[in-house]
Amino acid sequence: MHWNAVAERFTPPARLAVIGDPIAHSRSPQMHNPALKACGIEAQYIRVQVPVGQVAEAFRQFAACGFLGVNITIPHKFEALDAVDVLDPLARQLGAVNTLAIRDGKLYGYNSDGPGFLRSVKEVFGVEVKDLRVLILGAGGGAGRAVAVQSALEQCPRLVLANRTAAKAEALAAEVAKFSPKAEVKVIPWTDEAVAAEMAGIDLVVNATSLGMKSGDTKLLPAEALQARHLVFDMVYRAGGETPLLTDAKRAGAKVVDGLTLLLHQGAISFEHWFERPAPLEEMREGLRNAVMT
Ligand SMILES: NC(=O)c1ccc[n+]([C@@H]2O[C@H](COP(=O)([O-])OP(=O)(O)OC[C@H]3O[C@@H](n4cnc5c(N)ncnc54)[C@H](OP(=O)(O)O)[C@@H]3O)[C@@H](O)[C@H]2O)c1
């Protein structure tokens, strides 16, 4: 592919991108392009589909074409770890790279999902993760790992992990315990009974699975297990609607955060890495709001 020719075909020219496979669903351009415009930056943010196994080659092409940065989404966040020149220590701990900054041809890898999770909790719930007892449903994938490690790094007092494939949650628990020696870290079987029995000792419930995106997806936990004092964070976002978890949580009187809020804050942190200035959060929020309505 003639990447230079493709990048220049855009007005303003493409200098930022999100890569994934598939990628057509990504709302990141609708969030970042208004931010670039608001800051008077003559660049455009585009989607690029990159097949598995070609992340390092894609990064090289982006650098050769004068790109400033790239976001990395499913399934490339792990492959990206080995494709950068300089890995940020937090990205190493979180085990994934979702933000690439290209400076003087050198590739710097960051993770903004973990810090974006912290900012979302702070903005919407007005509390710090360090003060919360956290339950993660789906502690087997990249998102669950980022939230678990970030919560442990914050020294949250209690971390309970559940995953369909229990062995993955066990492995994560062993790793997470190293970051937070004082916290109680526990793995529970993912059954309605086991989850319900834990809820009295939990403040924040996080869905880190992909369940809830489609109607008909299995319920994550029995609705009766949720109470008004719970904070519920669904990393999933659903175009044109709310996930069943958030519907159940609101009915119980609980406070909720959706995946769009996380998308916003992780995007803002990526922007800060690229431009070393605060992101225009309200323009990004407005862009996302418009994107989910179309
Ligand atoms: N809003 C945002 O900005 C943002 C950021 C990051 C991620 N996310 C979302 O978070 C979700 C997870 O992402 P990821 O990167 O962690 O994906 P992943 O690496 O593919 O992990 C998927 C997780 O979901 C579990 N899972 C999948 N299908 C399941 C089912 N039918 N029943 C029970 N558990 C199931 C998996 O369990 P097993 O281990 O048993 O397979 C695993 O724990 C995605 O929906 C992603 O879009 C959102």
The ligand as an ORCA input file, in Angstrom:
! r2SCAN-3c Opt
* xyz 0 1
  N     -14.889      1.739     26.804
  C     -13.613      1.593     26.552
  O     -12.882      2.547     26.283
  C     -13.028      0.223     26.620
  C     -11.652      0.039     26.824
  C     -11.166     -1.275     26.882
  C     -12.054     -2.335     26.729
  N     -13.377     -2.108     26.543
  C     -14.339     -3.211     26.381
  O     -14.095     -4.209     27.360
  C     -14.492     -5.487     26.825
  C     -13.386     -6.511     27.069
  O     -12.245     -6.136     26.326
  P     -10.908     -7.024     26.351
  O      -9.910     -6.290     25.551
  O     -10.560     -7.419     27.735
  O     -11.388     -8.335     25.565
  P     -10.781     -9.789     25.691
  O      -9.312     -9.694     25.944
  O     -11.285    -10.510     24.483
  O     -11.450    -10.407     27.023
  C     -12.804    -10.734     27.057
  C     -13.238    -11.092     28.488
  O     -14.643    -11.357     28.438
  C     -14.886    -12.697     28.879
  N     -15.989    -13.254     28.088
  C     -16.139    -13.212     26.742
  N     -17.296    -13.828     26.390
  C     -17.875    -14.271     27.555
  C     -19.069    -14.982     27.861
  N     -19.913    -15.369     26.894
  N     -19.337    -15.245     29.151
  C     -18.496    -14.855     30.146
  N     -17.331    -14.176     29.913
  C     -17.028    -13.892     28.634
  C     -13.601    -13.441     28.645
  O     -13.573    -14.578     29.478
  P     -12.570    -15.823     29.160
  O     -11.250    -15.430     29.750
  O     -13.208    -16.962     29.831
  O     -12.518    -15.950     27.655
  C     -12.580    -12.354     29.046
  O     -12.484    -12.247     30.438
  C     -14.789     -5.267     25.338
  O     -16.190     -5.192     25.182
  C     -14.151     -3.921     25.058
  O     -14.829     -3.228     24.016
  C     -13.877     -0.856     26.497
*
